Amino acid sequence: MPDPDNDLLRKALAKAVAGLPAIGRLSVVEAAADGLTSFKVVRDDHGVPRGRRWHSSWTELGQERAALLRAADLDPGDDVLLVCSSPGSAQADQAFEWLRAARPDAPTLRVDASAAAVITEVLRDDPLTRSYDLVVLRPRPDGTLELATVPLFPVQARPGAITTLTLHCEQGGPNGTAFAVVTWQGQEPQLLSVVSGALHPGSYEVTAELRRPGRVSFGLPHLTDDPRGWAELVADVPARLPVRPSDAGHLICAIEVCGPALKVAERVGRARQVVSTLSGRPGLSVSVVAYGAHSFDRSVKDVPVEVRAWRVDVAAAQDTLDELEERGPITQGYPFHPHAAQLEDMLAVVERRLSRDPASSVALLTIGDRPPHPPKLDTSRVLPCPHRHDWRAVATRLEQSRHVVFGAIVDYQSGDRLSRVWRQLGSAALANFDALDLRGLVSGLGLVPDAVPVPFPLIDVEY
């Protein structure tokens, strides 16, 4: 049968703990047959109630009121609940009267039940005062990753509450995939707990259970406590989602092939280096596009942008680059407008080609020096494109509609102020022609052959 005294004590303690503010302390003082017990309860940075306990026997306290009040530690700023758990005990009754006299404002309770046994249950069953969220990664349309959270348990959730989430896990790092639970302090996340474990890449239906305030369990095997802090966890998040085997990627090398023969050969050589670095990527397709310059001389016909190879394998792309190097530079047009190239035409050709391709991860690597022609006369004094192609509009459509990732290899000196065109066409990976960091370049393009560890589970992943 239920114990009325025990229930009465539990309700009183639960009410006192529930009323405890974020900044404040609750003192529960129990006078029992064996002595005086003082419990100090505070809420931590996550709103979780934490308790400490001190006990003094009547022998230690003697019969002095002052000694008893020192042991009770009734701070004027504390919320206080006074309990006599041994009615009829002379010592407990005397102590209880002294406590009531010291804090006449405090609620009091005479019950035949032990506060020490009940208070642990009350703290464990306290409803949440802050919501709990799970840290996840959400892929953006361009393949980059954004740190986000998804709700687990709302305010007032109680132990035993269950939430089921559909999550995707990639290959984790040395600690595996981290399931990090946070609360919020204003706009800033506060790390509550982390468990990690090695999980096979794939989708999971994950059940999260609120075991008690401050403790969440996940229905997955082999998860263990992770000692890392927030900064260390976030530092391991990669910039981009790794390329999946089912979508190995499409690299388009667009090369400016007008100008001095040595410079053109060096541009083709840089493209060859990049393609060679990616020779271990299974299923990667490569395209090679060559572009020159507009002549603006009616006696000289423009050489149009050439698609030398489209979606071929690495070996075929290398052969195409060899042929391009052997052919040498395009001479038509170059002497007539040395300050711009057919960049805008190249972008239009790439857009047209991609419109007929199946959806895939595309990286456009432009290797050149000269800017594009504007669509109309402007302050640059560069003659407008004869076809009125607008490089900014085409590049924006490629990025927003086809989610193309832009990289560029440009000849510039340290400290040079790069033009807007190269900042945009190299937005994901911009490399110096004379100091080429191949690994950094292909990593920025999302084409690194090695697996990139992803430390958190992902949401909104489409396959």
C-alpha positions in Angstrom: 0.0 0.0 0.0 1.2 3.6 -0.6 2.7 5.3 2.4 0.9 8.6 3.0 3.8 10.1 4.8 6.2 9.1 2.1 3.9 10.6 -0.6 3.4 13.8 1.4 7.2 14.2 1.8 7.8 13.5 -1.9 5.2 16.1 -3.0 6.7 18.7 -0.7 10.2 18.1 -1.9 9.1 18.1 -5.5 7.4 21.4 -5.1 10.4 22.9 -3.4 12.8 21.7 -6.1 10.4 22.8 -8.9 10.4 26.3 -7.4 14.2 26.5 -7.3 15.3 29.3 -9.6 18.3 29.0 -12.0 20.4 31.2 -9.6 19.5 30.1 -6.0 19.8 27.4 -3.5 17.4 25.1 -1.7 18.2 23.9 1.9 16.4 20.9 3.1 17.1 20.2 6.8 16.0 17.0 8.3 15.8 16.3 12.1 15.8 12.5 12.5 16.3 10.0 15.3 20.0 9.6 14.5 20.9 13.3 14.0 20.6 16.3 11.7 21.0 16.1 7.9 21.3 19.1 5.7 20.8 18.9 1.9 21.9 21.8 -0.4 20.3 21.7 -3.9 21.3 24.0 -6.7 20.6 24.0 -10.5 23.7 23.7 -12.7 24.3 25.6 -16.0 21.8 23.3 -17.7 19.1 23.6 -15.1 19.8 20.1 -13.7 19.2 20.0 -9.9 22.3 18.8 -8.1 22.4 18.0 -4.3 25.0 17.7 -1.6 24.4 16.1 1.8 25.9 16.7 5.3 25.0 14.6 8.4 25.9 15.2 12.0 24.9 12.9 14.8 23.3 14.1 18.0 26.5 13.1 19.8 28.6 15.4 17.6 26.1 18.2 18.0 25.5 17.9 21.7 22.5 19.8 23.1 23.6 23.3 21.9 21.3 25.3 19.8 24.2 27.3 18.2 26.0 24.1 17.1 22.8 22.8 15.6 22.1 26.0 13.6 25.7 26.0 12.3 25.3 22.4 11.1 21.9 23.3 9.4 23.6 26.3 7.6 20.3 28.2 7.1 21.6 30.9 4.8 19.1 33.9 4.7 19.2 33.8 0.9 18.2 30.1 0.6 14.8 28.6 0.0 14.3 26.3 3.0 12.2 23.3 3.8 12.3 21.9 7.3 11.4 18.2 8.0 11.0 16.3 11.2 11.2 12.6 10.2 11.1 11.1 13.7 8.0 12.6 15.5 8.2 11.6 19.1 12.0 11.7 19.3 12.9 14.2 22.0 16.1 15.3 20.3 14.5 15.5 16.8 11.5 17.5 18.2 13.8 20.0 20.1 16.0 20.5 17.0 12.9 21.0 14.8 11.6 23.7 17.1 15.0 25.5 17.1 15.0 25.3 13.3 11.5 26.7 13.0 12.4 29.6 15.3 15.4 30.4 13.2 13.4 30.3 9.9 9.8 31.0 10.8 9.1 31.7 7.0 10.1 28.2 6.0 7.6 25.5 5.1 7.6 22.7 7.7 6.7 19.0 7.6 6.3 16.3 10.3 6.3 12.9 8.7 7.4 9.4 9.5 9.6 9.1 6.4 13.2 9.7 5.6 14.1 12.8 3.4 17.4 11.2 2.5 15.7 8.4 0.7 13.1 10.5 -1.0 15.2 13.5 -2.2 17.3 11.4 -4.6 14.1 10.2 -6.3 12.8 13.8 -6.5 16.0 15.1 -8.1 16.0 12.2 -10.6 12.3 12.8 -11.5 12.5 16.6 -11.8 11.0 17.8 -15.1 13.3 19.7 -17.4 13.7 23.4 -17.0 15.5 23.7 -20.3 15.0 22.0 -23.6 17.5 19.4 -24.8 18.8 19.4 -28.4 21.0 17.0 -30.4 23.9 18.4 -32.4 23.7 17.4 -36.1 25.1 18.5 -39.4 22.9 19.6 -42.3 24.2 19.5 -45.9 23.6 22.7 -47.8 22.7 22.5 -51.5 26.3 23.3 -52.5 27.7 20.4 -50.4 29.0 22.4 -47.5 28.0 21.4 -44.0 26.2 23.6 -41.5 26.2 22.9 -37.8 22.6 22.6 -36.5 20.5 21.1 -33.7 17.3 19.1 -33.6 14.9 19.0 -30.6 15.1 16.0 -28.3 13.1 16.9 -25.2 11.1 20.1 -24.5 10.9 22.0 -21.2 8.8 20.0 -18.6 9.7 16.6 -20.2 10.1 14.0 -17.5 12.4 10.9 -17.2 11.1 8.1 -19.4 10.3 10.5 -22.3 11.3 9.0 -25.7 12.1 10.7 -29.1 12.8 8.9 -32.3 14.9 10.5 -35.0 16.0 9.5 -38.5 19.7 10.2 -38.8 22.5 9.4 -41.3 26.0 8.6 -40.2 29.1 8.9 -42.3 32.5 7.5 -41.4 33.4 9.0 -38.1 36.9 10.0 -36.9 39.0 8.2 -34.2 36.2 8.6 -31.7 33.5 7.6 -34.1 30.2 9.5 -34.4 29.4 11.8 -31.5 25.9 12.2 -30.1 26.2 15.5 -28.3 23.3 17.0 -26.3 23.2 20.7 -25.7 21.0 23.2 -23.8 20.9 26.9 -24.6 22.2 30.0 -22.8 20.6 32.7 -24.9 21.9 32.1 -28.4 24.8 30.0 -27.3 24.8 26.1 -27.0 26.0 24.6 -23.8 27.4 21.1 -24.0 25.5 18.8 -21.6 26.8 15.3 -22.6 28.5 13.5 -25.3 28.6 9.8 -26.2 30.5 8.4 -29.2 30.9 5.1 -31.0 32.0 3.6 -34.3 28.9 3.1 -36.6 28.8 1.8 -40.1 27.9 4.6 -42.6 24.2 4.6 -43.3 20.8 5.7 -42.1 19.5 4.9 -38.6 16.2 5.2 -36.7 17.6 6.4 -33.4 15.7 6.3 -30.2 16.7 8.8 -27.5 15.4 8.3 -23.9 15.6 10.9 -21.1 16.9 8.7 -18.3 17.0 11.6 -15.8 17.8 15.3 -15.9 21.2 15.6 -17.4 21.3 12.1 -18.8 20.1 11.0 -22.3 20.7 7.5 -23.7 20.6 6.5 -27.4 19.4 3.1 -28.6 22.6 2.3 -30.4 25.3 -0.2 -29.5 28.8 0.5 -28.3 28.4 4.2 -27.3 30.7 5.3 -24.6 31.2 8.7 -22.8 33.3 11.1 -24.8 35.5 13.5 -22.7 35.9 16.1 -25.5 34.7 19.6 -25.0 32.6 21.7 -27.4 35.6 23.5 -29.1 37.3 20.2 -29.7 34.2 18.6 -31.2 33.4 21.4 -33.5 37.1 21.7 -34.7 36.7 18.2 -36.4 33.7 19.2 -38.6 34.8 19.2 -42.3 33.9 22.0 -44.6 32.1 19.8 -47.0 30.2 16.5 -47.1 32.5 13.7 -48.5 31.8 12.6 -52.0 29.7 9.4 -51.9 30.6 6.4 -54.0 27.3 6.7 -55.8 28.1 10.2 -56.9 31.9 10.2 -57.5 31.8 13.7 -59.0 32.5 15.6 -62.2 35.6 17.8 -62.6 35.5 20.3 -65.4 38.9 21.8 -66.3 38.5 25.1 -68.2 41.8 26.3 -69.5 42.7 29.6 -71.1 44.7 28.6 -74.2 45.7 32.0 -75.7 48.8 33.9 -74.9 52.5 33.0 -74.8 53.2 29.3 -75.6 55.1 28.7 -72.4 52.3 30.1 -70.3 49.7 28.0 -72.0 51.8 24.9 -71.6 52.1 25.7 -67.8 48.3 26.0 -67.5 47.8 22.7 -69.2 50.4 21.2 -66.9 48.6 22.5 -63.8 45.4 20.8 -65.1 47.3 17.6 -65.6 48.7 17.7 -62.0 45.1 18.1 -60.6 43.7 15.3 -62.7 46.7 13.0 -61.8 46.0 13.7 -58.1 42.5 12.4 -58.5 43.5 9.2 -60.4 42.5 7.1 -57.4 38.9 8.4 -57.3 36.7 5.6 -58.5 34.0 6.7 -61.0 35.3 10.3 -61.3 34.4 11.9 -64.7 36.5 14.7 -66.2 35.8 17.3 -68.8 38.3 19.5 -70.6 37.2 22.9 -72.0 39.5 25.3 -73.8 38.8 29.0 -74.3 40.7 31.8 -76.0 40.0 35.4 -76.7 37.7 37.5 -78.9 39.4 39.3 -81.7 37.0 42.1 -82.5 38.6 42.2 -86.0 36.2 41.3 -88.8 39.0 39.9 -90.8 39.8 37.3 -88.1 37.2 34.7 -87.1 37.0 34.0 -83.4 37.9 30.5 -82.4 35.0 29.4 -80.3 35.1 27.7 -76.9 36.1 24.1 -77.4 34.8 21.1 -75.4 37.8 18.9 -75.9 36.4 16.1 -73.7 33.2 15.7 -71.7 32.7 13.3 -68.8 35.5 11.0 -69.7 37.6 8.9 -67.3 40.9 10.1 -65.9 43.1 8.3 -68.5 41.1 9.8 -71.4 41.3 13.2 -69.8 45.1 12.9 -69.5 45.3 12.0 -73.2 43.2 15.1 -74.1 45.5 17.3 -72.1 48.5 15.9 -73.9 46.9 16.7 -77.2 46.0 20.2 -76.0 49.6 20.8 -75.0 51.0 19.5 -78.3 48.6 21.8 -80.3 50.0 24.9 -78.5 48.2 28.2 -78.0 45.5 29.8 -80.0 46.9 32.8 -81.8 43.8 34.2 -83.4 42.3 37.0 -81.3 45.1 37.2 -78.8 46.9 40.3 -80.2 43.6 42.1 -80.6 42.4 42.1 -77.1 45.1 41.1 -74.6 43.2 42.3 -71.5 40.2 39.8 -71.5 39.3 36.3 -72.5 36.3 34.3 -73.4 35.5 33.4 -69.8 31.9 34.4 -70.2 31.5 32.2 -73.3 33.2 29.3 -71.5 30.7 29.6 -68.6 27.8 29.7 -71.1 29.0 26.5 -72.8 29.4 24.7 -69.5 25.9 25.7 -68.4 24.5 24.5 -71.7 26.3 21.2 -71.4 25.4 20.6 -67.8 21.7 21.3 -68.6 21.7 18.0 -70.6 23.6 16.0 -67.9 22.2 14.0 -65.0 22.4 15.6 -61.6 25.8 15.1 -60.0 28.5 16.9 -57.9 30.2 19.3 -60.3 33.5 21.2 -59.7 34.5 23.8 -62.2 38.3 24.5 -62.1 39.3 27.5 -64.2 42.9 28.0 -65.0 43.8 31.4 -66.6 44.8 34.9 -65.9 42.6 37.3 -67.9 39.1 38.5 -66.8 35.9 38.0 -68.9 34.3 40.5 -71.2 31.4 42.4 -69.7 27.9 42.0 -71.2 27.9 45.7 -72.2 30.2 48.7 -72.0 31.2 49.6 -68.5 33.9 51.5 -66.7 36.5 48.8 -67.2 37.0 49.8 -70.8 37.1 46.1 -71.8 35.0 45.6 -74.9 31.7 43.8 -74.3 31.2 40.2 -75.2 30.0 39.9 -78.9 27.3 37.4 -77.7 26.3 39.6 -74.7 27.0 36.8 -72.2 26.9 38.0 -68.6 29.5 36.0 -66.7 28.0 37.0 -63.3 24.5 35.8 -64.1 25.7 32.5 -65.6 28.0 31.8 -62.7 25.2 32.5 -60.2 22.9 30.2 -62.1 25.5 27.4 -62.1 26.0 27.8 -58.4 22.3 28.0 -57.4 20.7 25.7 -59.9 23.4 23.1 -60.5 25.3 23.6 -57.2 28.6 23.9 -59.1 31.6 24.3 -56.8 34.1 26.9 -58.2 37.9 26.6 -58.0 40.6 28.6 -59.9 44.3 28.6 -60.4 45.5 32.2 -61.1 48.8 33.8 -61.4 49.0 36.4 -58.6 51.5 37.7 -56.1 51.0 37.5 -52.3 49.2 40.6 -51.2 47.6 41.3 -54.6 44.0 42.4 -54.6 42.2 39.9 -56.8 39.4 40.9 -59.1 35.8 40.0 -58.3 35.8 37.4 -61.1 38.5 35.3 -59.5 37.1 35.7 -56.1 33.8 34.3 -57.4 35.2 31.7 -59.8 37.6 30.5 -57.0 35.1 30.8 -54.1 35.6 27.2 -52.9 39.3 26.8 -53.8 41.6 29.6 -55.0 45.2 28.6 -55.8 48.3 30.5 -56.8 49.7 29.5 -60.1 53.3 29.5 -58.8 52.6 28.0 -55.4 50.0 25.3 -56.0 48.7 23.3 -53.0 47.2 20.4 -54.8 45.7 18.7 -51.7 44.2 22.0 -50.5 42.8 22.7 -53.9 41.1 19.3 -54.5 39.9 19.3 -50.9 38.2 22.7 -51.4 36.6 21.3 -54.6 35.2 18.4 -52.6 37.2 15.9 -54.7 39.7 14.5 -52.1 40.1 10.8 -52.7 40.5 10.0 -49.0 37.5 9.6 -46.7 36.8 12.7 -44.7 35.6 11.9 -41.1 32.2 13.4 -40.2 32.0 13.6 -36.4 28.3 14.3 -35.9 25.2 12.6 -37.4 23.5 14.2 -40.4 19.9 15.2 -41.1 18.1 16.0 -44.4 20.4 13.7 -46.4 19.0 12.6 -49.7 20.1 9.5 -51.6 
